[in-house]
Amino acid sequence: MQFDDDANLDTSEVQDVRGSRIPGGRATVGGGIAGLIALFLGLFFGVGPEQLGLSDSGDEPAASSSSLAQVQQSCRTGKDANAKEDCRIVAVVNSVQDYWRQEFPRRQGQYAPARTVFFTGRVGTACGAASSAVGPFYCPGDRKVYLDLGFFDELRTKFGSSGGPFAQAYVVAHEYGHHVQNLMGTLSRAQDGRTGENSNAVRVELQADCYAGVWAHNATRTPDESTGRPLITRLTDEDIRDGLDAAAAVGDDRIQERYQGRVTPESWTHGSAKQRQQWFYQGYRTGDMAQCNTFR
């Protein structure tokens, strides 16, 4: 994955609270990889809210001036994104939102941007406070994506993903898929409390995977406002393989097999490895969000 060296990055789309002290709390997280990891920690390891560092606090994260300045000063251009991980995530956020900003009007809609919050340890959200243990997640209450960059190491070491820059991009694009669902009113369909391979919870997650693929298809075609050229100039077959591998690594069956030694489809919340790959590739192959109707 290559970025246009001359593109200007919009750091206002990222809020950096790394290093801030946030009270721990119970997170009410309804999407993304977070729900999956928390579910498995709770159900299969007997980990309760207190052990996870989760509570009812909904404190808003407060950014430290030093961390904000670090991102603003270090992540200015696409050249920075090609060299530094946090700048790369800023660039992916910019690219994903550039695409949806341009796609919604084509469908007689209006896209409302969402910020990504970088945090370490714990973070306060409108959905409650959460620890890094729950992984990346989207909070519909404040329309923000929350991300501890340390998760990307865990994606490789704990979940067996091949890793790579585009594996990270897939995760970010998936969470913004939940934001798109929230704007369109489909995210709430996962809140009926049911699990299983045919549940609405799984269908919502697979649709977010498909939306991530739709963005990937269009990423090198979507013009950046600062240059009029695409912010992402190149995606290779290897990049897409890394994305597919990451999607499979966080499949319910893979995680169940790894952590409990057996597969129980009736408790699935995100879909199997095969399903997640299938729907990401459906979006990537077609580039059309209309082809992401997982509820049919």
C-alpha positions in Angstrom: 0.0 0.0 0.0 1.5 3.3 -1.1 0.4 6.8 -0.4 0.9 10.0 -2.5 4.0 11.6 -1.0 2.6 15.1 -1.7 -0.9 14.6 -0.2 -1.7 16.6 2.9 -3.0 14.6 5.8 -6.0 15.8 7.8 -5.1 15.1 11.4 -8.4 16.7 12.6 -10.0 13.4 11.8 -7.9 11.7 14.5 -8.0 12.5 18.2 -4.9 11.3 20.0 -5.3 10.6 23.7 -2.4 8.2 24.1 -0.8 8.6 27.5 -4.0 10.1 29.1 -5.3 8.7 32.3 -8.9 7.6 31.9 -11.0 5.8 34.6 -11.6 2.2 33.7 -15.2 1.1 33.0 -17.7 -1.3 31.5 -18.0 -0.7 27.8 -21.3 -1.1 26.0 -19.8 -1.8 22.6 -22.0 -2.9 19.7 -19.7 -3.5 16.8 -16.3 -4.2 15.4 -13.8 -6.7 16.7 -14.3 -5.4 20.3 -17.5 -7.3 20.9 -15.9 -10.5 19.6 -12.8 -10.3 21.8 -14.8 -9.2 24.9 -17.3 -12.0 24.4 -14.7 -14.7 24.2 -12.7 -13.4 27.2 -15.9 -13.3 29.2 -17.6 -16.5 28.2 -14.6 -18.8 27.7 -12.2 -17.5 30.3 -14.6 -16.4 33.0 -13.3 -12.8 32.8 -15.7 -10.3 34.3 -16.0 -6.5 33.8 -13.7 -5.8 36.7 -10.9 -8.0 35.5 -11.2 -6.4 32.0 -10.9 -3.0 33.5 -14.5 -2.1 32.3 -17.0 0.1 34.2 -20.0 2.3 33.7 -18.0 5.5 33.3 -18.7 7.4 30.1 -16.0 10.0 30.6 -15.0 11.7 27.3 -11.3 11.2 26.5 -9.1 14.2 27.1 -6.2 14.6 24.7 -2.9 15.7 26.1 -1.3 18.6 24.3 1.9 16.6 23.7 0.2 13.7 22.0 -1.9 15.9 19.8 1.2 17.9 18.8 3.0 14.7 18.0 0.5 13.6 15.5 -0.1 17.1 14.1 3.6 17.7 13.6 4.7 14.2 12.6 1.8 13.3 10.2 1.6 16.1 7.7 1.9 14.4 4.3 1.6 11.1 2.5 5.3 10.7 2.7 4.9 10.6 6.5 2.2 7.9 6.1 4.6 5.8 4.0 7.1 6.0 6.9 5.2 5.9 10.2 2.5 3.6 11.5 0.4 6.2 13.3 0.6 8.5 10.2 -0.4 5.5 8.0 -3.6 5.1 10.1 -4.3 8.8 9.8 -4.0 8.5 6.0 -6.3 5.4 5.9 -8.9 7.3 8.0 -8.7 10.2 5.5 -9.0 7.8 2.5 -11.9 5.9 3.9 -13.8 9.0 4.8 -13.0 10.7 1.5 -14.6 7.7 -0.2 -17.8 7.7 1.9 -18.1 11.5 1.7 -18.2 11.2 -2.1 -20.3 8.0 -2.2 -23.2 9.1 0.0 -24.3 12.0 -2.3 -24.3 9.6 -5.2 -27.0 7.7 -3.3 -29.0 10.8 -2.3 -27.5 10.8 1.2 -25.1 12.9 3.3 -22.1 11.5 5.0 -21.3 12.7 8.6 -17.6 12.2 9.3 -16.4 10.2 12.4 -13.2 10.7 14.3 -10.8 8.0 15.2 -9.4 8.1 18.7 -5.9 6.7 19.4 -5.6 5.5 23.0 -3.5 3.3 25.2 -4.7 1.3 28.2 -8.2 2.7 28.8 -10.5 5.2 27.2 -13.8 6.9 28.0 -16.6 6.9 25.4 -20.3 7.6 25.1 -20.8 3.9 25.2 -18.9 3.6 28.5 -15.3 3.2 29.3 -13.2 0.5 27.8 -9.8 -1.1 28.1 -7.4 -2.1 25.3 -8.5 -5.7 26.0 -11.6 -5.2 23.9 -9.7 -4.3 20.7 -10.8 -1.7 18.1 -14.4 -0.7 18.2 -17.0 1.8 17.0 -19.2 3.7 19.5 -22.5 4.8 17.9 -23.2 7.0 20.9 -20.5 9.5 20.0 -19.8 8.3 16.4 -16.2 7.6 17.0 -13.8 4.7 16.2 -11.5 3.8 19.1 -8.1 2.2 18.4 -5.2 1.1 20.5 -2.4 0.7 17.9 -0.9 -2.1 20.0 -3.8 -4.3 18.7 -2.1 -4.6 15.4 0.7 -6.5 17.0 -1.8 -8.8 18.7 -3.6 -9.4 15.4 -0.4 -11.0 14.3 0.8 -12.7 17.5 -2.4 -13.7 19.1 -4.7 -14.2 16.2 -2.3 -15.5 13.6 -2.7 -12.9 10.9 0.1 -12.3 8.5 -0.1 -8.7 9.4 1.1 -5.9 7.1 -0.1 -2.3 6.5 -3.2 -3.4 4.7 -4.3 -5.7 7.5 -4.4 -2.6 9.6 -6.3 -0.7 6.9 -8.9 -3.5 6.8 -9.5 -3.2 10.5 -10.0 0.6 10.3 -12.2 0.3 7.2 -14.3 -2.3 8.9 -15.0 0.0 11.9 -15.9 2.8 9.5 -18.3 0.3 7.9 -20.1 0.3 11.2 -20.3 4.1 11.1 -21.8 3.8 7.7 -24.3 1.3 9.0 -25.1 3.7 11.9 -25.8 6.5 9.5 -28.0 4.3 7.4 -29.9 2.8 10.4 -28.8 -0.8 10.0 -26.4 -1.0 12.9 -29.2 -1.3 15.4 -30.3 -4.6 13.8 -27.6 -6.3 15.7 -29.0 -5.3 19.1 -31.6 -8.0 19.4 -29.2 -10.0 21.6 -29.2 -13.1 19.4 -26.1 -15.0 18.4 -25.4 -17.7 15.8 -24.3 -18.1 12.3 -27.5 -16.7 10.9 -28.0 -13.9 13.5 -28.4 -10.2 12.8 -25.2 -9.7 14.8 -23.2 -11.8 12.3 -25.0 -10.2 9.3 -24.0 -6.7 10.5 -20.4 -7.7 10.9 -20.2 -9.3 7.5 -21.7 -6.2 5.9 -19.0 -4.1 7.6 -16.5 -6.4 6.1 -18.1 -5.9 2.7 -18.1 -2.1 3.1 -14.3 -2.4 3.9 -13.9 -4.2 0.6 -15.9 -1.6 -1.3 -13.6 1.1 0.0 -10.5 -1.0 -1.0 -11.9 -1.3 -4.5 -12.3 2.4 -4.8 -9.3 3.6 -2.7 -7.0 4.2 -5.7 -9.8 6.0 -7.6 -11.0 8.4 -4.9 -9.5 11.9 -5.3 -8.0 13.6 -2.2 -9.3 17.1 -1.7 -5.8 18.5 -1.2 -4.4 17.4 -4.5 -7.2 16.1 -6.6 -5.3 12.8 -6.9 -6.0 9.6 -4.9 -4.3 9.6 -1.5 -3.6 5.9 -2.0 -1.7 5.4 -5.2 -1.1 1.7 -5.1 -2.7 -1.5 -3.7 -1.1 -4.8 -4.6 -2.5 -8.3 -4.7 -0.3 -8.9 -1.7 -2.1 -6.1 0.2 -5.5 -7.7 -0.5 -4.2 -11.1 0.6 -3.1 -9.5 3.9 -6.6 -8.0 4.2 -8.3 -11.4 3.5 -5.9 -13.1 6.0 -6.8 -10.6 8.7 -10.5 -11.1 8.0 -10.1 -14.9 8.4 -7.9 -14.5 11.6 -10.8 -12.8 13.4 -13.4 -15.3 12.2 -15.5 -16.8 15.1 -14.5 -20.3 14.2 -10.8 -19.5 14.2 -10.9 -17.8 17.5 -13.1 -20.5 19.1 -10.8 -23.2 17.9 -7.8 -21.3 19.2 -9.2 -20.4 22.7 -11.7 -23.2 23.5 -10.6 -26.0 21.3 -13.9 -26.5 19.6 -16.3 -24.6 17.3 -19.8 -23.6 18.5 -21.7 -21.8 15.6 -24.6 -21.1 17.9 -22.5 -18.5 19.8 -21.1 -16.8 16.7 -21.3 -13.0 16.7 -19.1 -12.0 13.7 -19.1 -14.9 11.2 -16.7 -17.6 10.2 -13.3 -17.0 8.6 -14.7 -18.1 5.3 -17.7 -15.8 5.5 -15.6 -12.8 6.5 -13.2 -13.4 3.6 -16.1 -13.9 1.2 -17.9 -10.7 2.1 -14.7 -8.6 2.2 -13.9 -9.9 -1.3 -17.5 -9.4 -2.5 -17.1 -5.7 -1.7 -13.6 -5.5 -3.2 -14.7 -7.4 -6.4 -17.8 -5.3 -7.0 -16.9 -1.9 -5.5 -20.6 -1.4 -4.9 -22.2 -1.1 -1.5 -25.5 -2.3 -3.0 -23.9 -5.7 -3.3 -23.3 -5.8 0.5 -26.9 -6.8 1.5 -26.0 -9.6 4.0 -29.6 -9.5 5.3 -31.1 -11.2 2.2 
